[in-house]
């Protein structure tokens, strides 16, 4: 593969430097920081709720062995997709929005990049509002009830996250490490407390539960994949920041081990709390288990830190690159716009019970597109191009990748349409159908497409 700077001989380069290939000397993440980034991303209340959801009517639907078997399988799939989809970004230093051009074309990449960017902005606002609610509880307690304004807390938290994001992966490196250590210590305390005081209940309701290998088992794996569907789609955004010299196997460990530690621990705490209290809401379950007048502050702090950890990794960087691509804005301007758009997403409306159905529909719609897009990227890079691509051509506005690739657009639509037929298997159905459709459309329907240059279907 050619790994040169993005200069074009035919078209002047008009793109922000943050989207240019990142050289080895400019990469900021060492292996430890990279691992802590994924630990921090997994340590949040939402993932604890995922574990708590396994407990129905006070008894776990899966026993401890089935729970960890499902977790292992899901993380193994996630790691595999990460390693395959991060390879181009790691080798060449290009971000996801540029990687998309290889399959969708320069104009077509705009559509597919928005399918990653818009949901991230919505989740950015949604997560921040949840975090602001927790922050408001902390301030309310510390002020003896003199302060009670979630919206002001939301603005404070949002501007704090914008300030952090201005420093990009330099901030991620130390913020995620700090948050990961703090949350891990807190969870270890809760874990020991639960074992010491409620061991018999946990053994009876979870460890020795009959459980099932059926639909709940498969459904849990699909929920796991759904949690990471957007993140491993833009894997190049992260791998381009990892220092060079790591084989595919070593990078795989940098995904598998941190994610397994984070999710394995957080899910375990969620199941244990729900088993002991019979309450699937971790916040309420914490209050029951930990008899401490300051438990609200502790739990609320966990929520705030988890919010920052998730947003700074999953919901800020990807849409910022999309905005930079579309507006030619500088990176710092783009992350600021991202934060302001998250405010404009009206998250205080999304959290209401009346909005739950609409939010669920939104998640279903955009999730249906994520599987096909990943499949198309992998088919293009591995099967059609055999991992050979001149990165310079991805930046040439008048070159091979100008315009859009109809085969990729149609395959994405076909895959997403198929995904809607089986909602519980949305991602995997879209992935398989989208990938197969792209191969067939590239080979038989669009025989004279300029996008075939450099692929196994190129006319000799």
Steps between C-alpha positions, in 0.01 A plus 500: 500500500618850426499716807584849381373842596176596333610718211334497161666589173172604338298663775620742768450349843236691698452303817580557866824349622311289757367287212838445335685171556655500847868414502654269759677784681175693549308218667417558865371168640733243653364149572411578864312817411325320215390221735374743763305684231290187438469425871370851562259473209345183647471623860160668498152463645349388169720193488425423864132512408577249223613256771201580720266424209598132530304479826126446452264453797799482732673213316765525227398378154857373457728352763852624557656261248249589227542872572875490457475265201274751324729785605806316369336422164375857456836658585681251276278609208550867590878455520510322164309780327712763672826341384377458143345845468772692683781368280484760222486784751786351700721443197431822312387739774178604326174558692170323445345775286786462250494120518135516386607658171663175391158332482245781474691769314574856612137612472352169605713505816307806615181294527660205679703722734183681610354163602782481755518868589136595561420216744821580689394862546156393624658254745749768605212723609301212649791366706591852613147565624509178704836608639364848574211348694752319718717812534193695610438245777856542625478880507154489657629287790815705550299826497235362739233539236578863414587405141282289273535566126576213263525724195778712650683181600453376144659814355788481750566135419467559128745790491741301717487213248547742211809640674641151547428401141699797368813309598394191303676177582745681724207554739358151443832348603495637854125552555411140416785363712397709802131417468572130447710475817247690714200300378685166525589570863139590579369186331750279682363641827141426395597152379663411833205647690252289303701182546544552872139587577292325234703203380224242559240696303738553208591131487137394516355747247786530252784249543267199542220630278385253235528762228465442129710470187206609287361836393618698808854374440500603133315822579764598753773455239304714252456775763873489558570540129246781485692689769814495285343518153581868455840494668665220302354653184731799552788288631748691282438816705658327799763274346662794315590637844669180621878499477637281222662160539206289615400186313139405439517255790635761742238754393238232549612459860482878545129473416406166653660526844387855592147446370475166678623654826264797473192315386564186700529699820221748435256229389588288803422789733173563314385137530603479865319822594183394322514151654539637852247783480258381233536845342636532146575871547865512619458841661213381722673167559814679622295699750352177639829311529731774626367641827672837483346848515738613228420213263321739264819701460704186432255359245449838336875547471522161329235611249673832428841339449348226284327762287826685434687175427244382244449834328865589460572168327185409308291814451738791441791400274301327217244780439775761532681337208176499301447872565861570404449308177176680409585855606882506462505630860802452723483212744456718811218689332341169399497354853351825630224482237445135595446597862261781407302269270470253787335776702271575205389133487267581794603203717262613776220400263660167404523379861125535556288185503285639218810516278613144571322351199640763263852458636469124464393541136794732437744242643344224290521702179862609523617164640365328190753691287807434713536127428487542118752787507754294698452207263549721194823645642639155580400350164658792316829497685559127547317318219498749214823696557699239690615771747660708224395862465685819412387730781577808288214415264251527787578872519480569126171677427528429126639150523370146511292556813329822393121496516327203659502124456145380418592140589586600859192719541267226371669228707462714810129553430441131422682392816314746720165400348573136577599595855151637568349156437659357814532774759665279762782418255521842332877538490597149391229479231598838358867405511457173306247624244682830447836329441363241257301767314808714457700215347222411256424861402870575446555188288184489288296823507753782483749343260649827372523686831824697549497371857612159368849628438739314725249227591489137392214593266702757305500436126849412384 
